[in-house]
Amino acid sequence: MKQLAKNSIFLLFGSLFVVLACISCATSGKSEKQSAPMEFSIAKGYFVKNTIEIKEPVGFVFQNQKQLDSIMGTAATMGVDGKPTSFDFVEAYGVACVFPETDSSVVLQVLNFSVANGIGRLSVKVITGEKQTYRIVPNILLKVSGIPPAKLIVERSL
């Protein structure tokens, strides 16, 4: 009789351990969010201020107008849609990718922007052209709806 009681207790604790292990695995898998591509638009009419020195490609997340104005300036142009893109920081935020100054023509194309676990990943294709007689600071500014990531990682693709 004592042996039957010991076996029953051992079986009960063993079952409890297995159930807790299964719950733990199921819960940990749900807490990690999958990376989801974000919808964005490319902001027009912005340039990097000449007070900013960039040594390597860097990303910025702008959560308010003051942050945006500290790095980027605006430049209106003639014609239709000549005004810089406006930001409503209650509903959207800005994401910028800035590359070092160069005398070559450079085109930046956004391949993907995604956010997972508070980390944004901006994948940018860099197309380098011919030398120019002037210098530029290649950059691209996105307007994104939703909650801004705490950290931004720029991934360069050639």
C-alpha atoms as a printed R data frame, in Angstrom:
    type eleno elety resid chain resno      x      y       z
1   ATOM     1    CA   MET     A     1  0.000  0.000   0.000
2   ATOM     2    CA   LYS     A     2  2.858  2.396   0.854
3   ATOM     3    CA   GLN     A     3  4.497  1.628  -2.487
4   ATOM     4    CA   LEU     A     4  1.257  2.488  -4.338
5   ATOM     5    CA   ALA     A     5  1.046  5.837  -2.485
6   ATOM     6    CA   LYS     A     6  4.683  6.647  -3.324
7   ATOM     7    CA   ASN     A     7  4.107  5.817  -6.990
8   ATOM     8    CA   SER     A     8  0.946  7.949  -7.065
9   ATOM     9    CA   ILE     A     9  2.762 10.945  -5.517
10  ATOM    10    CA   PHE     A    10  5.684 10.511  -7.938
11  ATOM    11    CA   LEU     A    11  3.258 10.329 -10.884
12  ATOM    12    CA   LEU     A    12  1.355 13.396  -9.649
13  ATOM    13    CA   PHE     A    13  4.514 15.524  -9.308
14  ATOM    14    CA   GLY     A    14  5.866 14.257 -12.625
15  ATOM    15    CA   SER     A    15  2.622 15.210 -14.384
16  ATOM    16    CA   LEU     A    16  2.615 18.608 -12.711
17  ATOM    17    CA   PHE     A    17  6.193 19.216 -13.877
18  ATOM    18    CA   VAL     A    18  5.316 18.297 -17.482
19  ATOM    19    CA   VAL     A    19  2.241 20.564 -17.476
20  ATOM    20    CA   LEU     A    20  4.227 23.515 -16.083
21  ATOM    21    CA   ALA     A    21  6.983 22.973 -18.665
22  ATOM    22    CA   CYS     A    22  4.422 22.968 -21.497
23  ATOM    23    CA   ILE     A    23  2.775 26.157 -20.204
24  ATOM    24    CA   SER     A    24  6.166 27.845 -19.914
25  ATOM    25    CA   CYS     A    25  7.109 26.951 -23.511
26  ATOM    26    CA   ALA     A    26  3.766 28.104 -24.893
27  ATOM    27    CA   THR     A    27  3.919 31.396 -23.020
28  ATOM    28    CA   SER     A    28  7.494 32.252 -23.986
29  ATOM    29    CA   GLY     A    29  6.747 31.678 -27.674
30  ATOM    30    CA   LYS     A    30  3.849 34.139 -27.614
31  ATOM    31    CA   SER     A    31  5.702 36.944 -25.856
32  ATOM    32    CA   GLU     A    32  8.226 37.417 -28.675
33  ATOM    33    CA   LYS     A    33  6.618 39.405 -31.485
34  ATOM    34    CA   GLN     A    34  7.396 38.637 -35.085
35  ATOM    35    CA   SER     A    35  8.956 41.382 -37.165
36  ATOM    36    CA   ALA     A    36  6.271 43.038 -39.255
37  ATOM    37    CA   PRO     A    37  6.902 45.375 -42.199
38  ATOM    38    CA   MET     A    38  5.629 48.880 -41.468
39  ATOM    39    CA   GLU     A    39  3.790 51.090 -43.910
40  ATOM    40    CA   PHE     A    40  5.561 54.380 -44.502
41  ATOM    41    CA   SER     A    41  5.838 57.260 -46.909
42  ATOM    42    CA   ILE     A    42  8.991 59.066 -47.967
43  ATOM    43    CA   ALA     A    43  9.099 62.625 -46.635
44  ATOM    44    CA   LYS     A    44 10.026 65.264 -49.209
45  ATOM    45    CA   GLY     A    45 11.809 68.592 -48.802
46  ATOM    46    CA   TYR     A    46 14.266 67.797 -45.988
47  ATOM    47    CA   PHE     A    47 18.049 67.969 -45.786
48  ATOM    48    CA   VAL     A    48 20.617 67.227 -43.069
49  ATOM    49    CA   LYS     A    49 21.822 70.382 -41.346
50  ATOM    50    CA   ASN     A    50 25.480 71.245 -41.906
51  ATOM    51    CA   THR     A    51 26.023 71.341 -38.128
52  ATOM    52    CA   ILE     A    52 25.721 67.537 -38.038
53  ATOM    53    CA   GLU     A    53 28.847 65.486 -38.765
54  ATOM    54    CA   ILE     A    54 28.261 61.895 -39.834
55  ATOM    55    CA   LYS     A    55 31.201 59.444 -39.885
56  ATOM    56    CA   GLU     A    56 29.226 56.257 -40.659
57  ATOM    57    CA   PRO     A    57 25.638 55.489 -41.669
58  ATOM    58    CA   VAL     A    58 23.321 56.295 -38.786
59  ATOM    59    CA   GLY     A    59 19.601 56.113 -38.134
60  ATOM    60    CA   PHE     A    60 17.427 58.569 -36.240
61  ATOM    61    CA   VAL     A    61 13.929 58.224 -34.796
62  ATOM    62    CA   PHE     A    62 12.064 61.532 -34.411
63  ATOM    63    CA   GLN     A    63  9.201 61.527 -31.928
64  ATOM    64    CA   ASN     A    64  8.554 65.278 -31.961
65  ATOM    65    CA   GLN     A    65  9.208 68.408 -34.016
66  ATOM    66    CA   LYS     A    66 12.107 69.553 -31.826
67  ATOM    67    CA   GLN     A    67 14.007 66.291 -32.446
68  ATOM    68    CA   LEU     A    68 13.374 66.535 -36.196
69  ATOM    69    CA   ASP     A    69 14.471 70.183 -36.322
70  ATOM    70    CA   SER     A    70 17.704 69.399 -34.473
71  ATOM    71    CA   ILE     A    71 18.957 67.191 -37.343
72  ATOM    72    CA   MET     A    72 16.929 68.062 -40.439
73  ATOM    73    CA   GLY     A    73 16.165 71.355 -42.154
74  ATOM    74    CA   THR     A    74 13.379 72.046 -44.633
75  ATOM    75    CA   ALA     A    75 13.621 73.293 -48.202
76  ATOM    76    CA   ALA     A    76 10.545 74.331 -50.107
77  ATOM    77    CA   THR     A    77 10.674 74.047 -53.895
78  ATOM    78    CA   MET     A    78  8.708 75.651 -56.698
79  ATOM    79    CA   GLY     A    79  5.687 74.000 -58.270
80  ATOM    80    CA   VAL     A    80  3.058 71.539 -57.166
81  ATOM    81    CA   ASP     A    81  3.836 69.716 -53.918
82  ATOM    82    CA   GLY     A    82  6.725 72.107 -53.277
83  ATOM    83    CA   LYS     A    83  6.217 72.199 -49.522
84  ATOM    84    CA   PRO     A    84  8.088 69.814 -47.216
85  ATOM    85    CA   THR     A    85  6.088 66.846 -45.922
86  ATOM    86    CA   SER     A    86  4.326 67.805 -42.693
87  ATOM    87    CA   PHE     A    87  4.445 65.615 -39.586
88  ATOM    88    CA   ASP     A    88  1.689 65.175 -37.004
89  ATOM    89    CA   PHE     A    89  3.707 63.606 -34.210
90  ATOM    90    CA   VAL     A    90  0.548 62.490 -32.402
91  ATOM    91    CA   GLU     A    91 -0.193 59.992 -35.168
92  ATOM    92    CA   ALA     A    92  3.183 59.483 -36.834
93  ATOM    93    CA   TYR     A    93  6.911 59.645 -36.264
94  ATOM    94    CA   GLY     A    94  9.961 60.143 -38.435
95  ATOM    95    CA   VAL     A    95 12.743 57.702 -39.268
96  ATOM    96    CA   ALA     A    96 15.852 58.969 -41.022
97  ATOM    97    CA   CYS     A    97 18.907 57.255 -42.428
98  ATOM    98    CA   VAL     A    98 21.913 59.521 -42.970
99  ATOM    99    CA   PHE     A    99 25.160 58.588 -44.704
100 ATOM   100    CA   PRO     A   100 28.519 60.406 -44.571
101 ATOM   101    CA   GLU     A   101 29.204 63.352 -46.846
102 ATOM   102    CA   THR     A   102 30.461 62.393 -50.297
103 ATOM   103    CA   ASP     A   103 31.306 63.909 -53.668
104 ATOM   104    CA   SER     A   104 29.637 61.026 -55.526
105 ATOM   105    CA   SER     A   105 26.000 60.942 -56.562
106 ATOM   106    CA   VAL     A   106 24.105 58.604 -54.233
107 ATOM   107    CA   VAL     A   107 20.563 57.289 -54.399
108 ATOM   108    CA   LEU     A   108 19.064 55.617 -51.311
109 ATOM   109    CA   GLN     A   109 16.184 53.175 -51.768
110 ATOM   110    CA   VAL     A   110 14.269 51.781 -48.808
111 ATOM   111    CA   LEU     A   111 13.989 48.013 -49.155
112 ATOM   112    CA   ASN     A   112 12.181 47.377 -45.877
113 ATOM   113    CA   PHE     A   113 11.301 48.937 -42.545
114 ATOM   114    CA   SER     A   114 10.086 46.675 -39.751
115 ATOM   115    CA   VAL     A   115  9.684 46.853 -35.985
116 ATOM   116    CA   ALA     A   116  9.842 43.985 -33.488
117 ATOM   117    CA   ASN     A   117 10.291 44.097 -29.728
118 ATOM   118    CA   GLY     A   118 10.912 47.851 -29.773
119 ATOM   119    CA   ILE     A   119 13.710 47.620 -32.343
120 ATOM   120    CA   GLY     A   120 13.289 49.133 -35.797
121 ATOM   121    CA   ARG     A   121 15.222 47.755 -38.760
122 ATOM   122    CA   LEU     A   122 15.652 49.950 -41.796
123 ATOM   123    CA   SER     A   123 17.112 48.190 -44.824
124 ATOM   124    CA   VAL     A   124 18.462 50.625 -47.410
125 ATOM   125    CA   LYS     A   125 19.913 49.967 -50.851
126 ATOM   126    CA   VAL     A   126 22.745 52.363 -51.705
127 ATOM   127    CA   ILE     A   127 23.346 53.151 -55.375
128 ATOM   128    CA   THR     A   128 26.572 55.110 -55.862
129 ATOM   129    CA   GLY     A   129 27.068 56.989 -59.105
130 ATOM   130    CA   GLU     A   130 29.708 59.235 -60.620
131 ATOM   131    CA   LYS     A   131 31.834 61.890 -58.923
132 ATOM   132    CA   GLN     A   132 30.312 65.365 -58.722
133 ATOM   133    CA   THR     A   133 31.800 68.851 -58.400
134 ATOM   134    CA   TYR     A   134 29.986 69.369 -55.089
135 ATOM   135    CA   ARG     A   135 29.432 67.377 -51.880
136 ATOM   136    CA   ILE     A   136 26.177 65.945 -50.537
137 ATOM   137    CA   VAL     A   137 24.984 64.196 -47.377
138 ATOM   138    CA   PRO     A   138 22.857 61.278 -48.614
139 ATOM   139    CA   ASN     A   139 19.744 60.791 -46.513
140 ATOM   140    CA   ILE     A   140 16.220 59.544 -46.571
141 ATOM   141    CA   LEU     A   141 13.392 60.479 -44.205
142 ATOM   142    CA   LEU     A   142 10.320 58.320 -43.658
143 ATOM   143    CA   LYS     A   143  6.980 59.213 -42.151
144 ATOM   144    CA   VAL     A   144  5.621 56.206 -40.245
145 ATOM   145    CA   SER     A   145  2.317 55.745 -38.419
146 ATOM   146    CA   GLY     A   146  2.202 54.060 -35.040
147 ATOM   147    CA   ILE     A   147  4.454 53.771 -32.034
148 ATOM   148    CA   PRO     A   148  8.137 54.624 -32.609
149 ATOM   149    CA   PRO     A   149 10.800 52.019 -31.836
150 ATOM   150    CA   ALA     A   150 13.188 52.617 -28.932
151 ATOM   151    CA   LYS     A   151 16.165 51.701 -31.117
152 ATOM   152    CA   LEU     A   152 16.855 51.840 -34.861
153 ATOM   153    CA   ILE     A   153 19.267 49.632 -36.778
154 ATOM   154    CA   VAL     A   154 20.286 50.623 -40.319
155 ATOM   155    CA   GLU     A   155 21.135 47.740 -42.641
156 ATOM   156    CA   ARG     A   156 23.024 48.768 -45.776
157 ATOM   157    CA   SER     A   157 22.564 46.787 -48.979
158 ATOM   158    CA   LEU     A   158 24.737 47.373 -52.043
